[in-house]
Amino acid sequence: MKILTLFPSEKTIEASVFNDRNILSSVSFAYPECPCESGSIAEKIAMQMGGMSADVGITCYSMAPQTCEKITLLDNDLSSKIVCGEFGHEKTNICPQILLSLAPKKALLAYPLTYGKLPPVAVFSGTPQIQRRIVARTFEHLLGARELCRMLGREYEQSNILSVYMSTGEISTCAHERGGLLDIEDSYDGEGAMTPTRSGFFHQRCVYKMALSGKYSKEQMLEKIREKSGILAHLGTTDLGEARKMARSGDKKAEMVYKAFIYGVAKSIGKMAATLKGNIDGMVFIGPLSSDGEFVAELKDYTEYIKNPVVVKIDQPSALVEMAISYKED
């Protein structure tokens, strides 16, 4: 069975072709500036595939309807709604459209950003009209937690795990309780810590003041909070190494921003640990920033009292292949 996977990583779309579980080829593309460019990316992937059509095509993430289904069958109607931002705007929304352009015999969307269900106590808010929702890279949280359990010789379904996904955009913490999601931060909508590009949580009064000032449209406000805040807004860079270099050169502002960034991530980890009442079998760090050894070491200074964190590398395309094979068997 020929399987095409499209994995939307932080900066690129990774297209891989498999014959069952054996990888045949892999290539990465930058995210297009406009959805109208999806066709040209599909053409390049088709060339990489040598004109071969896939039996199953599978991608993940995108802003889709809130769901507890790990896999959804993709069609043109759902893809059009996703790429038009009907459920929310996010750069990974382009992947379903690219996948369908390649005309696999069966097209699947796995673990959209809106996947998952939390217990009622975790979604409750002080405003009756508002409930918390999940918008996160839950797929990688689950893969990281399961891989940590494998390393520890434990069953995921019998373990309490704290996972921390860290990238330039999203930094989110997740509590896994005996095989299920207990709680997870919605970095997309401003929960949790400041990231290199996102604001993280800040006082509601300040948001109201900005939003009602007449200076910003709704789209400008969302772009500011989700894409143009964080370390970028303060220092003009999203690179942690560059931020540290600025701090060490005597830039007091850079030093404070970087320290506040570490502090905020550590505080988010501590808050999520409380949801498990401290009964934690393991803590795992995943995502692009988990490969930054200095950043991880500084986080450990704050969080080792909870559990010594383990950095785990994840093979997302292979995980998507396993899901495609399982879906066929179902």
WOTA-V913224 format. One record per pair of residues at least 24 apart in sequence whose C-alpha atoms are under 6 Angstrom apart, sorted by sequence separation. I is the first residue (numbers start at 0). J is the second residue. D is the distance in whole Angstrom. If there is no record, write none. Layout:
# WOTA-V913224
i/j/d
I/J/D
I/J/D
This chain:
# WOTA-V913224
i/j/d
62/86/6
112/136/6
62/87/6
283/308/5
198/224/5
282/308/5
283/309/5
284/310/5
285/311/6
197/224/6
283/310/6
110/138/6
167/195/5
168/196/5
197/225/5
197/226/6
61/91/5
196/226/5
198/228/5
61/92/4
196/227/5
197/228/5
198/229/5
196/228/5
197/229/5
73/106/5
196/229/5
73/107/5
195/229/5
72/107/5
194/229/5
195/230/5
196/231/6
71/107/6
193/229/5
195/231/6
71/108/5
70/108/6
70/109/4
69/109/6
69/110/5
195/237/5
56/103/6
67/114/6
55/103/6
65/113/5
66/114/5
67/115/5
54/103/6
55/104/6
57/106/6
59/108/5
53/103/5
54/104/5
55/105/5
56/106/5
57/107/5
58/108/5
59/109/5
60/110/6
61/111/5
62/112/6
135/185/6
2/53/5
55/106/6
57/108/6
59/110/6
60/111/4
61/112/6
134/185/5
1/53/5
2/54/6
4/56/6
6/58/6
59/111/6
60/112/5
133/185/6
1/54/5
2/55/5
3/56/5
4/57/5
5/58/5
2/56/6
4/58/6
41/97/6
37/97/5
117/181/6
192/263/5
192/264/5
191/267/6
160/279/6
159/279/5
160/280/6
162/282/6
166/286/6
159/280/5
160/281/5
161/282/5
162/283/5
163/284/5
164/285/5
165/286/5
166/287/5
160/282/6
164/286/5
166/288/5
165/288/5
